[in-house]
Amino acid sequence: MAPLNLPPVLAPAAALAAAQHLLDVGRPFQAHEVLEAVWKSAADDDRELWRGLAQLAVGITHLARGNARGGIAVLTRASENLAPFTDRPAHGVDVAGLRAWIAARVTEAVREPAARLAVPRLQR
């Protein structure tokens, strides 16, 4: 797969748009790379939000590769890191929607580890 041709760190809106596009075209690991770059450079008050988003993309990567156990573990951590932002979502991130999506995917992955994976919407 060709490397991404993006600046090392994008502004939040650009990072969310790039990550959403990458998720939509089936490149969740590359979405993780975009989100991880923002996480690593984020201010303390936003850091766990970006960490949770990066973990979401990694969890999707695991599930897409057939690693249900790893996907469930990472998605669970993603939801835990996103939880504090449910009542104060930043950057238009649909935290409540993402946490509901994660809960549904975890339940689905437990029942049917090889189920086709739907892509979440990062923003409202």
C-alpha positions in Angstrom: 0.0 0.0 0.0 1.3 3.5 -0.9 2.3 5.7 2.0 0.1 8.6 2.9 1.2 12.0 1.5 0.0 14.1 4.4 1.7 16.6 6.6 3.0 15.0 9.8 0.3 16.6 11.9 -3.0 18.0 10.6 -5.3 20.5 12.3 -8.2 18.7 14.1 -10.8 19.3 11.4 -8.4 18.2 8.6 -7.3 15.1 10.6 -10.9 14.1 11.2 -11.8 14.5 7.5 -8.7 12.6 6.4 -9.3 9.8 8.9 -13.0 9.5 7.9 -12.0 9.3 4.3 -9.5 6.6 5.1 -12.0 4.6 7.1 -14.6 5.0 4.2 -12.1 3.6 1.7 -11.1 0.7 3.8 -7.8 1.9 5.2 -8.3 2.0 9.0 -4.6 1.6 9.8 -3.8 4.7 7.8 -6.6 6.5 9.6 -5.0 5.4 12.9 -1.7 7.0 11.7 -3.4 10.3 11.1 -5.2 10.3 14.4 -2.2 9.1 16.3 -0.2 12.1 15.0 -2.8 14.5 16.4 -2.9 12.5 19.7 0.8 12.7 20.2 0.8 16.5 19.6 -2.5 17.3 21.3 -2.9 19.5 24.4 -3.5 17.8 27.7 -7.3 18.5 27.6 -7.8 16.8 24.2 -5.1 14.1 24.4 -7.3 11.2 25.5 -10.0 12.1 22.9 -7.4 11.7 20.1 -6.0 8.6 21.8 -9.5 7.0 21.8 -10.0 7.9 18.2 -6.7 6.4 17.2 -7.6 3.2 19.2 -10.9 3.1 17.4 -9.1 2.9 14.1 -6.7 0.2 15.4 -9.6 -1.8 16.7 -11.3 -1.6 13.3 -8.0 -2.7 11.8 -7.8 -5.8 14.0 -11.4 -6.7 13.3 -10.9 -6.2 9.5 -7.9 -8.6 9.7 -9.9 -11.2 11.5 -8.4 -10.6 15.0 -11.7 -10.4 16.9 -10.0 -10.8 20.3 -7.5 -7.9 19.6 -10.2 -5.8 18.1 -12.5 -6.2 21.0 -9.7 -5.3 23.5 -8.7 -2.2 21.6 -12.2 -1.0 20.9 -13.0 -1.4 24.6 -10.0 0.8 25.5 -11.1 3.3 22.9 -14.5 3.6 24.4 -13.0 4.0 27.9 -10.8 6.8 26.6 -13.6 8.5 24.8 -16.0 8.3 27.8 -15.0 11.5 29.6 -15.8 13.4 26.4 -19.4 12.2 26.1 -20.8 15.3 27.7 -18.2 17.7 26.3 -17.3 16.5 22.8 -14.7 18.5 21.0 -14.1 19.2 17.3 -17.6 18.0 16.4 -16.7 14.4 17.3 -19.8 12.3 17.9 -18.5 10.7 21.0 -21.8 9.2 22.1 -22.4 7.8 18.7 -18.9 6.4 18.5 -19.3 4.7 21.9 -22.6 3.2 20.8 -21.0 2.0 17.6 -18.2 0.4 19.6 -20.6 -1.3 21.9 -22.5 -2.7 19.0 -19.4 -3.9 17.2 -18.0 -5.5 20.3 -21.2 -7.4 20.8 -21.3 -8.4 17.2 -17.6 -9.5 17.2 -18.3 -11.7 20.2 -21.2 -13.4 18.4 -19.8 -13.4 14.9 -16.0 -12.8 14.8 -15.9 -12.7 11.0 -18.9 -10.4 10.5 -18.6 -7.6 7.9 -17.6 -4.4 9.5 -19.5 -1.2 9.0 -17.6 2.1 9.1 -18.4 4.6 11.9 -19.0 8.3 11.4 -16.5 10.3 13.4 -18.4 13.5 13.4 -22.1 14.5 13.7 
